[in-house]
Amino acid sequence: MEEKKYLKWYNMVGYGSGDIAGNVVYALLTSFVMIYLTNTVGLKAGIVGTFIAVSKIFDGFTDVFIGSMIDKTKSRMGKARPWMLWGFFGCAITLFAVFAIPTSLGKTAQYAWFFIAYTLLNAVFYTANNIAYSALTALVTKNSKERVQMGSFRFIFAFSTSLLIQTITVGAVDALGGGAVGWRTMAIIYCIVGIITNSIAVYSVKELPEEELNEDVNEDKEEKLTLIQSAKLLITNKYYIMICGVYVLQQLYGAMINIGIYFMTYVLLNKNLFGVFSWAVNIPLIIALVFTPALVAKWKGMYKLNKYSYMIATIGRLLVVVAGYMGSVPLMLLFTAIAALGQGPWQGDMNAVIASCSEYTYLKTGKRVDGTMYSCTSLGVKIGGGLGTAIAGWMLDLSGFVNGDMAVQPDSCIHMMYFMYLWLPFIMDLLITVILSFMNVEDANKKLKKNITL
């Protein structure tokens, strides 16, 4: 029996455009915040890393809380859309603040300014916006194919935005006057773009009525869950734990890949290569995303596709290591592209897998926790991305990195950059492949549905 269709193509494209806004924040932070702080503001990488790590302590308390609040929200716009809409205005203000640290302040005040702005951005506003945005996948359609298509459109926009930001930002900052003025002006431009595209995404879809969402399981009365009850449902869902693990590893991977700005500057001696490698990462990802819905249909599910494609990604990253030590930039670019192609299907169907994970909890317990379930997206991004950036700062500092716009770094630092940019991404991909080999939530749901009908 063919599944009911809920969305038109323009709904899915409009929804996907919301990740332009998300990656205005994410790509700018992960790719450039460290080099902005060390080379423009003059802060120490190790201290910045420590502040980011401390920020994550505050950050970790907000994901499940805001997810639970989304589940309890009732409004004319639905559960998730109000949080997504208003959350991004806070994102824009605090993102600008991160890249507008006054150079006239003393160092202590600069560290404090960064810590406050960075914590508010991640722990409050990005959390609200990102969890709500991800939760919409489960709230606007019950069609599994449409959920995969939504994920593909979303991440096509995500990787296109990352590619654009990673390609043009360094040159654009210089063109806008360079230094603190250039970064501040660039941040304003990105914030305006983010507000516009986030608003388009919010109004491109409409959430389904609760009675339609809940029709698969008979319920006499909707039960309001406390935060503790919601959290217990999450931690007893093994697939939620797996997805959180994959998300954290992905963000650690991304943080090490973004060390590429240092690797290109001090190892390959050409900072503009960072944009070239961004093309080698993002174009294959976009190509893979275009074909992901068809591949999911051909493989009759997401499990095997994700597992085997990530095996390709892992082999690709190992070959990047070999090419890196050979000193061959063309081979590094080729194998980087192969690795990215292998990572693409998971990126495209990831939200659909989380929706299936949410369905798993619902089928087992009769409790719907879509917003809370999607806390894994924000939780993984913040813990993995933040911890990755913090670890990068610590490792650079331990290796003897000299902050400021220095042309040469000590050998110990160069060796550390090789380890961070070449070896760590391979290790992360290998661990992700292992986890994905156990993540057959689709089969688990089929068994549960069969038992319900008996």
Sequence and secondary structure as in RCSB ss.txt:
>XXXX:A:sequence
MEEKKYLKWYNMVGYGSGDIAGNVVYALLTSFVMIYLTNTVGLKAGIVGTFIAVSKIFDGFTDVFIGSMIDKTKS
RMGKARPWMLWGFFGCAITLFAVFAIPTSLGKTAQYAWFFIAYTLLNAVFYTANNIAYSALTALVTKNSKERVQM
GSFRFIFAFSTSLLIQTITVGAVDALGGGAVGWRTMAIIYCIVGIITNSIAVYSVKELPEEELNEDVNEDKEEKL
TLIQSAKLLITNKYYIMICGVYVLQQLYGAMINIGIYFMTYVLLNKNLFGVFSWAVNIPLIIALVFTPALVAKWK
GMYKLNKYSYMIATIGRLLVVVAGYMGSVPLMLLFTAIAALGQGPWQGDMNAVIASCSEYTYLKTGKRVDGTMYS
CTSLGVKIGGGLGTAIAGWMLDLSGFVNGDMAVQPDSCIHMMYFMYLWLPFIMDLLITVILSFMNVEDANKKLKK
NITL
>XXXX:A:secstr
        HHHHHHHHTHHHHHHHHHHHHHHHHHHHIIIII   HHHHHHHHHHHHHHHTTHHHHHHHHHHH   
TT SSHHHHHHHHHHHHHHHHHHT   TTS HHHHHHHHHHHHHIIIIIIIHHHHHHHHHHHHHS   HHHHHHH
HHHHHHHHHHHHHHHHHHHHHHHHHTTSHHHHHHHHHHHHHHHHHHHHHHHHTT     HHHHTTTS  SS    
 HHHHHHHHHT HHHHHHHHHHHHHHHHHHHHTTHHHIIIIISS TTHHHHHHHHHHHHHHHHHHHHHHHHHHHT
SSHHHHHHHHHHHHHHHHHHHHHHHHT HHHHHHHHHHHHHHHHHHHHHHHHHHHHHHHHHHHHHS   HHHHTH
HHHHHIIIIIHHHHHHHHHHHHHTT   SS S   HHHHHHHHIIIIIHHHHHHHHHHHHHTT  HHHHHHHHHH
HHH 
